[in-house]
């Protein structure tokens, strides 16, 4: 596994998103097409036999969120295209109000349309997955940001987001930022976002301690529950920037759009999440990334190699030791914090020399925590 995953971070650098939503042409063949990135592969295709072998069921938010959903679906498209497989995405009904029944219906539609591998994004898929996977034991389910649910045909793949968040927090404080912000998705209940945020605070604290200074972090889950852009979130972020916040970690799918808009209006800066978002806005200084696309490709390859039992019924947690989290050194705009310093820190994390607590507090519980060199203002 690690031999393959050693390529994850490099793949993440190469597979950065373009500003466009990709080619809109719908192919009608299952033959591999030569592409330079996932953006060159259409989101929709017409299968030659009207069956779609590899399916993707989205999390809440938009498919083209330039973050979690899109990064995960890129892995589906890249594997399918490279191997001549048909593919299709399914969005549960009722948007951000989707229920377990809505998610089940999307998964059932995928199976009815011929899917033998179904990739499901987001921890909220658990209830529907438990039901559909029990009914279709011969279908393989890949549960991204997931965990074992007691079924051998479900592979839970999670990431050590606290490490990526730590790297981002440490880097921007070393770069010289002293007034930071964190805006998270999921209302403080999404485990991945909680880990990102907690790691971010820890990294900022350690960098500030080394520099002998104190930094401030505005920290909120407000207006992020649906992972959607909103005028309310943009207004709040504008207030932060107007009152001295220099850079905000936009951690939650399409809420990125509101935070970038506020940053652009107020000469502020942004930290992206999940994928390299520097191509989407000049306000992005760096991004806390995880290997969404590459992990999907790896897990799907297990299916077709007859090795799904290696990961099915189990939980796989990917982090720095697997090169599955990190910052995009080729595209970041930092000048004070160097690539050499980053690589030293990254290697220290891999070696266990840097202690990062993964037990992330949910919702407002971070307000009850104290840090030596960070003042957290929970909102």
ZAMARGU-4260 file (C-alpha; in steps of 0.2 Angstrom, whole numbers, plus 5000, padded with zeros to 4 digits):
<rodrens>
0) 5000/5000/5000 | 5013/5012/5005 | 5023/5010/4989 | 5007/5016/4979 | 5003/5029/4992
5) 5021/5037/4991 | 5015/5044/4975 | 4999/5052/4982 | 5006/5070/4986 | 5015/5071/4970
10) 4999/5067/4961 | 4990/5080/4971 | 5002/5093/4965 | 4999/5088/4947 | 4981/5086/4948
15) 4977/5104/4954 | 4960/5110/4948 | 4958/5122/4933 | 4947/5137/4935 | 4935/5130/4923
20) 4923/5116/4927 | 4931/5105/4913 | 4925/5098/4896 | 4906/5097/4894 | 4907/5085/4880
25) 4898/5069/4884 | 4908/5054/4876 | 4898/5038/4871 | 4912/5026/4872 | 4921/5016/4886
30) 4938/5017/4878 | 4952/5026/4887 | 4955/5044/4882 | 4971/5053/4883 | 4970/5067/4896
35) 4982/5079/4906 | 4971/5081/4921 | 4954/5075/4928 | 4947/5092/4922 | 4949/5085/4904
40) 4937/5070/4908 | 4918/5075/4907 | 4908/5073/4922 | 4895/5063/4912 | 4897/5050/4899
45) 4885/5039/4889 | 4890/5021/4892 | 4890/5009/4876 | 4879/4997/4885 | 4869/5009/4896
50) 4877/5002/4911 | 4888/5012/4923 | 4901/5001/4932 | 4909/5014/4944 | 4897/5025/4953
55) 4900/5041/4964 | 4887/5046/4977 | 4891/5064/4983 | 4891/5072/5000 | 4881/5087/5004
60) 4885/5102/4993 | 4889/5104/4975 | 4898/5091/4964 | 4909/5105/4957 | 4914/5112/4974
65) 4932/5112/4969 | 4935/5103/4986 | 4929/5087/4994 | 4916/5081/4981 | 4925/5086/4966
70) 4942/5079/4972 | 4934/5063/4976 | 4925/5061/4960 | 4941/5065/4951 | 4948/5049/4957
75) 4933/5040/4950 | 4935/5048/4933 | 4954/5046/4932 | 4953/5027/4936 | 4938/5024/4925
80) 4946/5034/4910 | 4962/5025/4912 | 4955/5008/4912 | 4940/5010/4900 | 4927/5009/4913
85) 4910/5017/4913 | 4906/5029/4927 | 4892/5040/4933 | 4888/5052/4948 | 4873/5052/4959
90) 4867/5067/4970 | 4855/5062/4984 | 4838/5071/4983 | 4834/5087/4994 | 4852/5094/4993
95) 4858/5099/5010 | 4842/5092/5018 | 4845/5075/5011 | 4840/5060/5023 | 4847/5043/5025
100) 4833/5037/5013 | 4838/5050/5000 | 4856/5043/5001 | 4850/5025/5000 | 4840/5029/4985
105) 4855/5037/4976 | 4865/5021/4980 | 4851/5010/4975 | 4850/5019/4958 | 4869/5017/4956
110) 4867/4998/4959 | 4852/4997/4948 | 4862/5005/4934 | 4875/4992/4934 | 4887/4998/4947
115) 4899/4985/4954 | 4909/4998/4964 | 4901/5013/4973 | 4912/5027/4980 | 4902/5036/4994
120) 4909/5053/5000 | 4907/5059/5018 | 4903/5052/5035 | 4885/5055/5034 | 4883/5041/5021
125) 4885/5028/5035 | 4866/5025/5038 | 4862/5022/5020 | 4878/5012/5017 | 4874/5000/5031
130) 4858/4996/5023 | 4863/4995/5004 | 4879/4986/5007 | 4870/4972/5017 | 4857/4970/5003
135) 4870/4969/4989 | 4885/4960/4997 | 4893/4957/4979 | 4894/4976/4976 | 4910/4984/4983
140) 4908/5001/4992 | 4922/5013/4995 | 4918/5025/5010 | 4928/5041/5009 | 4931/5050/5025
145) 4923/5034/5032 | 4927/5020/5044 | 4923/5001/5046 | 4904/4998/5048 | 4904/4979/5051
150) 4902/4974/5032 | 4916/4966/5022 | 4911/4974/5006 | 4913/4992/5013 | 4931/4999/5014
155) 4932/5014/5026 | 4946/5027/5020 | 4950/5041/5032 | 4964/5054/5032 | 4974/5062/5046
160) 4968/5079/5043 | 4975/5086/5059 | 4992/5084/5051 | 4987/5094/5036 | 4979/5107/5047
165) 4995/5108/5058 | 5006/5110/5043 | 4995/5125/5036 | 4994/5133/5053 | 5012/5132/5057
170) 5017/5138/5039 | 5006/5154/5039 | 5012/5159/5056 | 5030/5156/5051 | 5026/5166/5035
175) 5022/5181/5047 | 5003/5180/5049 | 4997/5184/5067 | 4978/5186/5065 | 4971/5170/5058
180) 4954/5163/5056 | 4946/5146/5054 | 4928/5144/5046 | 4923/5126/5046 | 4909/5116/5038
185) 4897/5103/5045 | 4892/5114/5060 | 4906/5107/5071 | 4900/5089/5069 | 4910/5083/5054
190) 4925/5073/5060 | 4937/5078/5046 | 4933/5097/5047 | 4935/5096/5066 | 4952/5087/5064
195) 4958/5100/5051 | 4953/5115/5063 | 4961/5107/5078 | 4977/5103/5069 | 4977/5121/5062
200) 4977/5128/5080 | 4990/5117/5086 | 5002/5121/5071 | 4999/5139/5074 | 5003/5138/5092
205) 5019/5128/5090 | 5026/5140/5077 | 5021/5155/5088 | 5030/5147/5103 | 5045/5145/5093
210) 5045/5163/5087 | 5041/5170/5105 | 5025/5178/5100 | 5006/5176/5103 | 4994/5174/5088
215) 4975/5176/5087 | 4963/5165/5079 | 4944/5168/5076 | 4936/5151/5075 | 4918/5147/5069
220) 4906/5134/5063 | 4893/5147/5059 | 4884/5147/5042 | 4895/5131/5037 | 4883/5117/5041
225) 4877/5114/5023 | 4895/5117/5016 | 4887/5130/5005 | 4891/5148/5000 | 4880/5161/5008
230) 4878/5180/5009 | 4878/5178/5028 | 4895/5169/5029 | 4902/5181/5017 | 4896/5196/5027
235) 4904/5188/5043 | 4920/5185/5035 | 4921/5203/5028 | 4918/5208/5046 | 4933/5198/5051
240) 4944/5205/5038 | 4939/5223/5041 | 4943/5220/5060 | 4961/5214/5057 | 4960/5195/5052
245) 4973/5193/5039 | 4970/5175/5033 | 4956/5162/5035 | 4957/5143/5033 | 4941/5140/5023
250) 4937/5122/5028 | 4921/5116/5021 | 4917/5113/5002 | 4908/5128/4994 | 4910/5139/5009
255) 4926/5143/5001 | 4917/5154/4988 | 4910/5165/5002 | 4927/5167/5011 | 4936/5170/4995
260) 4924/5184/4990 | 4926/5192/5007 | 4945/5191/5006 | 4945/5199/4988 | 4934/5213/4994
265) 4946/5217/5009 | 4963/5213/5003 | 4963/5197/5014 | 4970/5180/5011 | 4964/5162/5012
270) 4970/5144/5015 | 4961/5131/5004 | 4956/5114/5009 | 4956/5096/5003 | 4964/5100/4986
275) 4976/5114/4979 | 4964/5129/4977 | 4977/5141/4972 | 4971/5140/4954 | 4953/5147/4960
280) 4958/5163/4968 | 4974/5174/4969 | 4969/5176/4988 | 4974/5158/4991 | 4991/5157/5000
285) 4992/5138/5002 | 4980/5123/5004 | 4979/5109/5017 | 4977/5094/5006 | 4973/5076/5007
290) 4974/5063/4993 | 4956/5061/4989 | 4958/5057/4970 | 4973/5045/4972 | 4965/5036/4987
295) 4950/5032/4976 | 4961/5026/4962 | 4970/5015/4974 | 4955/5008/4982 | 4946/5005/4965
300) 4962/4997/4958 | 4960/4984/4973 | 4943/4979/4966 | 4949/4975/4949 | 4965/4966/4955
305) 4954/4955/4966 | 4962/4962/4982 | 4947/4971/4989 | 4948/4960/5004 | 4964/4969/5009
310) 4953/4984/5013 | 4935/4978/5014 | 4928/4977/5031 | 4942/4988/5038 | 4947/5006/5041
315) 4962/5013/5032 | 4969/5030/5039 | 4981/5039/5028 | 4993/5053/5034 | 5010/5060/5032
320) 5018/5043/5033 | 5009/5038/5017 | 5012/5055/5008 | 4993/5057/5009 | 4992/5074/5017
325) 5002/5090/5014 | 5004/5107/5007 | 5007/5111/4988 | 5025/5118/4988 | 5025/5121/4970
330) 5010/5133/4970 | 5010/5141/4987 | 5014/5160/4987 | 5023/5160/5004 | 5041/5168/5003
335) 5047/5168/5022 | 5043/5150/5026 | 5053/5140/5014 | 5051/5123/5005 | 5066/5116/5015
340) 5058/5121/5031 | 5042/5113/5026 | 5051/5097/5021 | 5060/5096/5038 | 5044/5098/5047
345) 5035/5086/5036 | 5048/5073/5039 | 5048/5076/5058 | 5029/5072/5058 | 5033/5056/5049
350) 5046/5052/5061 | 5035/5055/5076 | 5045/5070/5082 | 5031/5082/5081 | 5016/5078/5093
355) 4999/5082/5085 | 4983/5078/5095 | 4970/5069/5084 | 4957/5070/5097 | 4948/5085/5089
360) 4935/5094/5100 | 4918/5096/5091 | 4907/5112/5090 | 4911/5125/5103 | 4922/5113/5114
365) 4938/5121/5108 | 4932/5137/5117 | 4936/5128/5133 | 4954/5123/5128 | 4969/5134/5132
370) 4985/5136/5121 | 5002/5143/5126 | 5004/5155/5112 | 4987/5156/5103 | 4971/5165/5109
375) 4956/5157/5101 | 4940/5168/5100 | 4926/5155/5097 | 4911/5163/5088
</rodrens>
